[in-house]
Amino acid sequence: MPALWIAHVKVNDAEAYARYAAGATEAIAAHGGVFVARGGAYLQLEGPERPRNVVARFPSMEAAEACYRSDAYQAALSHAKGAAERELVLVEIPD
């Protein structure tokens, strides 16, 4: 079953986060991920406000998790640490 990678982000250091985004984009694509939403307008209804919201669709939960655990993604993620407050969840899409 396909899965969604959903991230809610508040960027504190735009330069460092841009380095993360460049590497993450490559890692996500390499694992079959396709962006559905990346930034843009949003309406916060509950929970902490995170002005950057990203959704990527993967062919499976396993592919999404493999992306997250990959060396390429972890290298990119090192630029986000301290540069942003983030939540990330993987959600399987039932048929």
N, CA, C and O atoms as CSV, one atom per row, in Angstrom:
chain,resi,resn,atom,element,x,y,z
A,1,MET,N,N,0.836,-1.184,0.000
A,1,MET,CA,C,0.000,0.000,0.000
A,1,MET,C,C,0.882,1.249,0.000
A,1,MET,O,O,1.939,1.253,0.632
A,2,PRO,N,N,0.468,2.301,-0.694
A,2,PRO,CA,C,1.235,3.538,-0.682
A,2,PRO,C,C,1.197,4.183,0.702
A,2,PRO,O,O,0.381,3.825,1.551
A,3,ALA,N,N,2.090,5.130,0.905
A,3,ALA,CA,C,2.171,5.823,2.179
A,3,ALA,C,C,2.473,7.296,1.955
A,3,ALA,O,O,3.057,7.685,0.943
A,4,LEU,N,N,2.060,8.102,2.922
A,4,LEU,CA,C,2.370,9.531,2.909
A,4,LEU,C,C,3.401,9.838,3.978
A,4,LEU,O,O,3.370,9.287,5.078
A,5,TRP,N,N,4.306,10.725,3.630
A,5,TRP,CA,C,5.320,11.281,4.532
A,5,TRP,C,C,4.822,12.684,4.798
A,5,TRP,O,O,4.771,13.500,3.878
A,6,ILE,N,N,4.450,12.991,6.039
A,6,ILE,CA,C,3.855,14.281,6.374
A,6,ILE,C,C,4.745,14.974,7.403
A,6,ILE,O,O,4.967,14.468,8.503
A,7,ALA,N,N,5.243,16.135,7.016
A,7,ALA,CA,C,6.120,16.906,7.900
A,7,ALA,C,C,5.504,18.272,8.169
A,7,ALA,O,O,4.986,18.928,7.265
A,8,HIS,N,N,5.571,18.682,9.420
A,8,HIS,CA,C,5.148,20.023,9.837
A,8,HIS,C,C,6.384,20.695,10.402
A,8,HIS,O,O,7.017,20.164,11.315
A,9,VAL,N,N,6.739,21.872,9.863
A,9,VAL,CA,C,8.047,22.451,10.147
A,9,VAL,C,C,7.948,23.947,10.438
A,9,VAL,O,O,7.211,24.675,9.772
A,10,LYS,N,N,8.692,24.384,11.429
A,10,LYS,CA,C,8.923,25.808,11.672
A,10,LYS,C,C,10.423,26.018,11.483
A,10,LYS,O,O,11.228,25.522,12.271
A,11,VAL,N,N,10.792,26.744,10.452
A,11,VAL,CA,C,12.207,26.970,10.116
A,11,VAL,C,C,12.750,28.129,10.942
A,11,VAL,O,O,12.154,29.205,10.992
A,12,ASN,N,N,13.892,27.895,11.590
A,12,ASN,CA,C,14.565,28.924,12.381
A,12,ASN,C,C,15.829,29.441,11.703
A,12,ASN,O,O,16.278,30.549,11.997
A,13,ASP,N,N,16.400,28.660,10.811
A,13,ASP,CA,C,17.617,29.036,10.080
A,13,ASP,C,C,17.410,28.646,8.613
A,13,ASP,O,O,17.630,27.499,8.225
A,14,ALA,N,N,16.983,29.623,7.808
A,14,ALA,CA,C,16.610,29.347,6.418
A,14,ALA,C,C,17.780,28.826,5.592
A,14,ALA,O,O,17.587,27.961,4.737
A,15,GLU,N,N,18.974,29.326,5.825
A,15,GLU,CA,C,20.137,28.892,5.039
A,15,GLU,C,C,20.464,27.418,5.297
A,15,GLU,O,O,20.659,26.650,4.355
A,16,ALA,N,N,20.521,27.032,6.552
A,16,ALA,CA,C,20.804,25.635,6.889
A,16,ALA,C,C,19.667,24.736,6.416
A,16,ALA,O,O,19.908,23.627,5.939
A,17,TYR,N,N,18.433,25.210,6.548
A,17,TYR,CA,C,17.303,24.384,6.142
A,17,TYR,C,C,17.266,24.199,4.633
A,17,TYR,O,O,16.814,23.161,4.150
A,18,ALA,N,N,17.728,25.173,3.893
A,18,ALA,CA,C,17.803,25.035,2.434
A,18,ALA,C,C,18.771,23.916,2.054
A,18,ALA,O,O,18.530,23.194,1.086
A,19,ARG,N,N,19.855,23.768,2.801
A,19,ARG,CA,C,20.789,22.658,2.551
A,19,ARG,C,C,20.106,21.327,2.840
A,19,ARG,O,O,20.285,20.360,2.101
A,20,TYR,N,N,19.324,21.279,3.916
A,20,TYR,CA,C,18.554,20.071,4.212
A,20,TYR,C,C,17.601,19.760,3.059
A,20,TYR,O,O,17.558,18.631,2.570
A,21,ALA,N,N,16.840,20.762,2.629
A,21,ALA,CA,C,15.813,20.553,1.597
A,21,ALA,C,C,16.418,20.032,0.303
A,21,ALA,O,O,15.829,19.170,-0.349
A,22,ALA,N,N,17.570,20.536,-0.074
A,22,ALA,CA,C,18.212,20.073,-1.311
A,22,ALA,C,C,18.564,18.594,-1.220
A,22,ALA,O,O,18.262,17.828,-2.135
A,23,GLY,N,N,19.190,18.191,-0.138
A,23,GLY,CA,C,19.558,16.785,0.037
A,23,GLY,C,C,18.355,15.889,0.231
A,23,GLY,O,O,18.317,14.774,-0.288
A,24,ALA,N,N,17.366,16.368,0.978
A,24,ALA,CA,C,16.159,15.575,1.233
A,24,ALA,C,C,15.384,15.336,-0.059
A,24,ALA,O,O,14.848,14.248,-0.270
A,25,THR,N,N,15.325,16.337,-0.915
A,25,THR,CA,C,14.618,16.203,-2.195
A,25,THR,C,C,15.209,15.055,-3.007
A,25,THR,O,O,14.477,14.242,-3.571
A,26,GLU,N,N,16.520,14.996,-3.061
A,26,GLU,CA,C,17.194,13.921,-3.808
A,26,GLU,C,C,16.927,12.562,-3.175
A,26,GLU,O,O,16.639,11.597,-3.883
A,27,ALA,N,N,17.019,12.475,-1.851
A,27,ALA,CA,C,16.807,11.202,-1.156
A,27,ALA,C,C,15.368,10.719,-1.333
A,27,ALA,O,O,15.130,9.533,-1.557
A,28,ILE,N,N,14.428,11.627,-1.232
A,28,ILE,CA,C,13.015,11.264,-1.374
A,28,ILE,C,C,12.746,10.742,-2.787
A,28,ILE,O,O,12.088,9.715,-2.953
A,29,ALA,N,N,13.245,11.434,-3.788
A,29,ALA,CA,C,13.059,10.991,-5.176
A,29,ALA,C,C,13.709,9.629,-5.410
A,29,ALA,O,O,13.153,8.790,-6.118
A,30,ALA,N,N,14.880,9.406,-4.820
A,30,ALA,CA,C,15.601,8.142,-5.008
A,30,ALA,C,C,14.834,6.953,-4.425
A,30,ALA,O,O,15.072,5.810,-4.816
A,31,HIS,N,N,13.924,7.215,-3.502
A,31,HIS,CA,C,13.127,6.145,-2.883
A,31,HIS,C,C,11.698,6.111,-3.422
A,31,HIS,O,O,10.818,5.494,-2.822
A,32,GLY,N,N,11.471,6.772,-4.549
A,32,GLY,CA,C,10.155,6.727,-5.185
A,32,GLY,C,C,9.166,7.731,-4.654
A,32,GLY,O,O,7.984,7.670,-4.991
A,33,GLY,N,N,9.626,8.665,-3.821
A,33,GLY,CA,C,8.731,9.668,-3.264
A,33,GLY,C,C,8.439,10.784,-4.255
A,33,GLY,O,O,9.307,11.200,-5.024
A,34,VAL,N,N,7.204,11.255,-4.221
A,34,VAL,CA,C,6.755,12.357,-5.075
A,34,VAL,C,C,6.055,13.366,-4.170
A,34,VAL,O,O,5.190,13.001,-3.375
A,35,PHE,N,N,6.435,14.638,-4.295
A,35,PHE,CA,C,5.816,15.659,-3.451
A,35,PHE,C,C,4.387,15.942,-3.895
A,35,PHE,O,O,4.107,16.134,-5.078
A,36,VAL,N,N,3.487,15.961,-2.903
A,36,VAL,CA,C,2.088,16.300,-3.116
A,36,VAL,C,C,1.861,17.753,-2.692
A,36,VAL,O,O,1.119,18.490,-3.341
A,37,ALA,N,N,2.504,18.152,-1.602
A,37,ALA,CA,C,2.437,19.527,-1.100
A,37,ALA,C,C,3.799,19.867,-0.510
A,37,ALA,O,O,4.456,19.038,0.118
A,38,ARG,N,N,4.196,21.104,-0.733
A,38,ARG,CA,C,5.501,21.546,-0.228
A,38,ARG,C,C,5.394,23.036,0.057
A,38,ARG,O,O,5.588,23.866,-0.832
A,39,GLY,N,N,5.081,23.367,1.318
A,39,GLY,CA,C,4.835,24.768,1.637
A,39,GLY,C,C,3.437,25.146,1.173
A,39,GLY,O,O,2.553,24.293,1.095
A,40,GLY,N,N,3.241,26.396,0.870
A,40,GLY,CA,C,1.953,26.848,0.367
A,40,GLY,C,C,0.998,27.235,1.476
A,40,GLY,O,O,1.327,27.170,2.660
A,41,ALA,N,N,-0.186,27.636,1.067
A,41,ALA,CA,C,-1.214,28.089,2.007
A,41,ALA,C,C,-1.663,26.939,2.900
A,41,ALA,O,O,-1.708,25.786,2.471
A,42,TYR,N,N,-1.992,27.263,4.137
A,42,TYR,CA,C,-2.466,26.257,5.089
A,42,TYR,C,C,-3.381,26.943,6.096
A,42,TYR,O,O,-3.379,28.168,6.221
A,43,LEU,N,N,-4.145,26.156,6.797
A,43,LEU,CA,C,-5.013,26.649,7.856
A,43,LEU,C,C,-4.780,25.767,9.072
A,43,LEU,O,O,-5.140,24.591,9.056
A,44,GLN,N,N,-4.191,26.307,10.111
A,44,GLN,CA,C,-3.894,25.559,11.330
A,44,GLN,C,C,-5.150,25.485,12.180
A,44,GLN,O,O,-5.638,26.515,12.644
A,45,LEU,N,N,-5.680,24.292,12.392
A,45,LEU,CA,C,-6.895,24.132,13.173
A,45,LEU,C,C,-6.629,23.624,14.581
A,45,LEU,O,O,-7.372,23.951,15.507
A,46,GLU,N,N,-5.581,22.831,14.755
A,46,GLU,CA,C,-5.234,22.298,16.076
A,46,GLU,C,C,-3.727,22.120,16.157
A,46,GLU,O,O,-3.048,22.021,15.135
A,47,GLY,N,N,-3.216,22.081,17.363
A,47,GLY,CA,C,-1.801,21.787,17.585
A,47,GLY,C,C,-0.897,22.969,17.307
A,47,GLY,O,O,-1.353,24.045,16.921
A,48,PRO,N,N,0.407,22.748,17.511
A,48,PRO,CA,C,1.365,23.845,17.326
A,48,PRO,C,C,1.464,24.253,15.855
A,48,PRO,O,O,1.490,23.408,14.961
A,49,GLU,N,N,1.515,25.534,15.631
A,49,GLU,CA,C,1.610,26.035,14.264
A,49,GLU,C,C,3.008,25.798,13.709
A,49,GLU,O,O,4.009,26.154,14.331
A,50,ARG,N,N,3.057,25.203,12.549
A,50,ARG,CA,C,4.290,24.969,11.807
A,50,ARG,C,C,4.028,25.463,10.387
A,50,ARG,O,O,3.332,24.790,9.628
A,51,PRO,N,N,4.568,26.622,10.010
A,51,PRO,CA,C,4.184,27.240,8.744
A,51,PRO,C,C,4.628,26.503,7.475
A,51,PRO,O,O,4.145,26.820,6.388
A,52,ARG,N,N,5.521,25.544,7.589
A,52,ARG,CA,C,5.921,24.786,6.392
A,52,ARG,C,C,5.383,23.367,6.541
A,52,ARG,O,O,5.729,22.654,7.483
A,53,ASN,N,N,4.542,22.973,5.608
A,53,ASN,CA,C,3.926,21.652,5.632
A,53,ASN,C,C,4.275,20.935,4.339
A,53,ASN,O,O,4.084,21.463,3.243
A,54,VAL,N,N,4.791,19.725,4.489
A,54,VAL,CA,C,5.267,18.965,3.330
A,54,VAL,C,C,4.616,17.586,3.350
A,54,VAL,O,O,4.585,16.911,4.379
A,55,VAL,N,N,4.099,17.185,2.195
A,55,VAL,CA,C,3.519,15.851,2.044
A,55,VAL,C,C,4.158,15.217,0.810
A,55,VAL,O,O,4.151,15.800,-0.274
A,56,ALA,N,N,4.703,14.027,0.987
A,56,ALA,CA,C,5.252,13.260,-0.135
A,56,ALA,C,C,4.573,11.894,-0.142
A,56,ALA,O,O,4.315,11.307,0.908
A,57,ARG,N,N,4.292,11.406,-1.333
A,57,ARG,CA,C,3.676,10.087,-1.495
A,57,ARG,C,C,4.757,9.098,-1.909
A,57,ARG,O,O,5.532,9.352,-2.830
A,58,PHE,N,N,4.795,7.966,-1.212
A,58,PHE,CA,C,5.748,6.888,-1.501
A,58,PHE,C,C,4.983,5.646,-1.952
A,58,PHE,O,O,3.802,5.503,-1.639
A,59,PRO,N,N,5.641,4.753,-2.680
A,59,PRO,CA,C,4.965,3.537,-3.129
A,59,PRO,C,C,4.561,2.614,-1.977
A,59,PRO,O,O,3.649,1.800,-2.128
A,60,SER,N,N,5.236,2.736,-0.823
A,60,SER,CA,C,4.914,1.883,0.320
A,60,SER,C,C,5.464,2.511,1.595
A,60,SER,O,O,6.312,3.402,1.552
A,61,MET,N,N,4.970,2.034,2.717
A,61,MET,CA,C,5.481,2.460,4.018
A,61,MET,C,C,6.959,2.087,4.130
A,61,MET,O,O,7.766,2.842,4.672
A,62,GLU,N,N,7.296,0.903,3.606
A,62,GLU,CA,C,8.691,0.433,3.673
A,62,GLU,C,C,9.618,1.362,2.888
A,62,GLU,O,O,10.727,1.651,3.339
A,63,ALA,N,N,9.179,1.831,1.727
A,63,ALA,CA,C,10.000,2.747,0.929
A,63,ALA,C,C,10.180,4.075,1.654
A,63,ALA,O,O,11.272,4.644,1.638
A,64,ALA,N,N,9.126,4.575,2.289
A,64,ALA,CA,C,9.213,5.835,3.029
A,64,ALA,C,C,10.159,5.700,4.217
A,64,ALA,O,O,10.981,6.582,4.464
A,65,GLU,N,N,10.045,4.604,4.945
A,65,GLU,CA,C,10.934,4.399,6.090
A,65,GLU,C,C,12.375,4.189,5.629
A,65,GLU,O,O,13.306,4.692,6.259
A,66,ALA,N,N,12.562,3.455,4.542
A,66,ALA,CA,C,13.919,3.252,4.008
A,66,ALA,C,C,14.536,4.579,3.610
A,66,ALA,O,O,15.732,4.792,3.805
A,67,CYS,N,N,13.733,5.469,3.057
A,67,CYS,CA,C,14.232,6.798,2.717
A,67,CYS,C,C,14.717,7.513,3.972
A,67,CYS,O,O,15.832,8.031,4.007
A,68,TYR,N,N,13.875,7.538,5.002
A,68,TYR,CA,C,14.233,8.221,6.242
A,68,TYR,C,C,15.521,7.664,6.836
A,68,TYR,O,O,16.354,8.428,7.324
A,69,ARG,N,N,15.692,6.373,6.804
A,69,ARG,CA,C,16.856,5.733,7.418
A,69,ARG,C,C,18.089,5.703,6.504
A,69,ARG,O,O,19.168,5.293,6.932
A,70,SER,N,N,17.929,6.135,5.251
A,70,SER,CA,C,19.048,6.083,4.300
A,70,SER,C,C,20.171,7.050,4.687
A,70,SER,O,O,19.940,8.071,5.335
A,71,ASP,N,N,21.368,6.705,4.278
A,71,ASP,CA,C,22.524,7.574,4.529
A,71,ASP,C,C,22.320,8.945,3.907
A,71,ASP,O,O,22.675,9.960,4.507
A,72,ALA,N,N,21.749,8.980,2.703
A,72,ALA,CA,C,21.550,10.256,2.005
A,72,ALA,C,C,20.585,11.161,2.781
A,72,ALA,O,O,20.843,12.354,2.940
A,73,TYR,N,N,19.474,10.592,3.263
A,73,TYR,CA,C,18.518,11.413,4.000
A,73,TYR,C,C,19.100,11.843,5.342
A,73,TYR,O,O,18.935,12.993,5.749
A,74,GLN,N,N,19.771,10.941,6.024
A,74,GLN,CA,C,20.354,11.285,7.327
A,74,GLN,C,C,21.415,12.383,7.187
A,74,GLN,O,O,21.549,13.236,8.065
A,75,ALA,N,N,22.164,12.359,6.084
A,75,ALA,CA,C,23.139,13.430,5.830
A,75,ALA,C,C,22.410,14.755,5.640
A,75,ALA,O,O,22.835,15.781,6.171
A,76,ALA,N,N,21.322,14.735,4.890
A,76,ALA,CA,C,20.535,15.955,4.700
A,76,ALA,C,C,19.944,16.420,6.028
A,76,ALA,O,O,19.964,17.610,6.342
A,77,LEU,N,N,19.420,15.478,6.799
A,77,LEU,CA,C,18.774,15.791,8.068
A,77,LEU,C,C,19.723,16.480,9.045
A,77,LEU,O,O,19.287,17.261,9.891
A,78,SER,N,N,21.001,16.195,8.931
A,78,SER,CA,C,21.967,16.834,9.830
A,78,SER,C,C,21.926,18.358,9.692
A,78,SER,O,O,22.256,19.064,10.645
A,79,HIS,N,N,21.530,18.876,8.535
A,79,HIS,CA,C,21.427,20.326,8.332
A,79,HIS,C,C,20.165,20.900,8.973
A,79,HIS,O,O,20.123,22.088,9.294
A,80,ALA,N,N,19.146,20.076,9.162
A,80,ALA,CA,C,17.881,20.544,9.744
A,80,ALA,C,C,17.946,20.605,11.266
A,80,ALA,O,O,17.226,21.383,11.893
A,81,LYS,N,N,18.802,19.789,11.851
A,81,LYS,CA,C,18.889,19.771,13.316
A,81,LYS,C,C,19.367,21.130,13.813
A,81,LYS,O,O,20.428,21.615,13.420
A,82,GLY,N,N,18.568,21.732,14.679
A,82,GLY,CA,C,18.871,23.056,15.187
A,82,GLY,C,C,18.395,24.172,14.259
A,82,GLY,O,O,18.327,25.329,14.674
A,83,ALA,N,N,18.067,23.847,13.021
A,83,ALA,CA,C,17.614,24.846,12.057
A,83,ALA,C,C,16.093,24.894,11.960
A,83,ALA,O,O,15.535,25.798,11.339
A,84,ALA,N,N,15.419,23.913,12.578
A,84,ALA,CA,C,13.965,23.848,12.464
A,84,ALA,C,C,13.381,23.024,13.597
A,84,ALA,O,O,14.041,22.160,14.173
A,85,GLU,N,N,12.122,23.316,13.900
A,85,GLU,CA,C,11.317,22.483,14.792
A,85,GLU,C,C,10.423,21.680,13.865
A,85,GLU,O,O,9.735,22.250,13.018
A,86,ARG,N,N,10.425,20.347,14.016
A,86,ARG,CA,C,9.741,19.493,13.046
A,86,ARG,C,C,8.980,18.366,13.715
A,86,ARG,O,O,9.343,17.888,14.789
A,87,GLU,N,N,7.929,17.964,13.054
A,87,GLU,CA,C,7.270,16.694,13.325
A,87,GLU,C,C,7.191,15.973,11.997
A,87,GLU,O,O,6.939,16.595,10.965
A,88,LEU,N,N,7.406,14.665,12.013
A,88,LEU,CA,C,7.338,13.857,10.788
A,88,LEU,C,C,6.608,12.570,11.116
A,88,LEU,O,O,6.912,11.902,12.104
A,89,VAL,N,N,5.639,12.228,10.273
A,89,VAL,CA,C,4.900,10.990,10.452
A,89,VAL,C,C,4.731,10.319,9.089
A,89,VAL,O,O,4.595,10.982,8.061
A,90,LEU,N,N,4.744,8.994,9.111
A,90,LEU,CA,C,4.446,8.199,7.910
A,90,LEU,C,C,3.059,7.604,8.118
A,90,LEU,O,O,2.761,7.068,9.185
A,91,VAL,N,N,2.211,7.701,7.095
A,91,VAL,CA,C,0.841,7.213,7.202
A,91,VAL,C,C,0.543,6.343,5.984
A,91,VAL,O,O,0.655,6.796,4.845
A,92,GLU,N,N,0.165,5.099,6.232
A,92,GLU,CA,C,-0.194,4.205,5.148
A,92,GLU,C,C,-1.549,4.606,4.570
A,92,GLU,O,O,-2.464,4.964,5.311
A,93,ILE,N,N,-1.673,4.544,3.250
A,93,ILE,CA,C,-2.916,4.862,2.568
A,93,ILE,C,C,-3.610,3.530,2.227
A,93,ILE,O,O,-3.112,2.769,1.398
A,94,PRO,N,N,-4.746,3.253,2.860
A,94,PRO,CA,C,-5.429,1.995,2.568
A,94,PRO,C,C,-6.020,2.008,1.157
A,94,PRO,O,O,-6.395,3.055,0.630
A,95,ASP,N,N,-6.092,0.831,0.570
A,95,ASP,CA,C,-6.700,0.707,-0.764
A,95,ASP,C,C,-8.184,0.938,-0.712
A,95,ASP,O,O,-8.855,0.872,-1.742
